[in-house]
C-alpha cells in the first residue's frame, strides 16, 4: 500500500531527501556538508538504476536529480540551523 500526496513525484523525492539530509547533518554535525549531500545523491542514483530490474518501474535521471537537489537543500538547511544554534548571543558580543 502506498499513500501519495497531490505533489508531483519529483517534489516528494526532494522533500524526502531534504529531510534525510537534515537529520544526517544534525546527527553528524562534524561531517562535511558535501559528504552527506554526495552520499545521498549517489544513493538516489543507485536506486534509480536498480529500478530497471523491477517490473513496472523505470529508471530516470530526472528522479535522481530531484532527490540529489533535495539532499543539497536539506544539507544547507541543516548547516544554517546548526550555525544559528551555536551563534553567539548579542549579550556575548558586547564588551
Secondary structure, 3 states (H helix, E strand, C coil): CCCCCCCCHHHHHHHHHHHHHHHHHHHCCCCCHHHHHHHHHHHHHHHHHHHHHCCCCCCCHHHHHHHHHHHHHHHHHHHHHHHHHCCCCHHHHCC
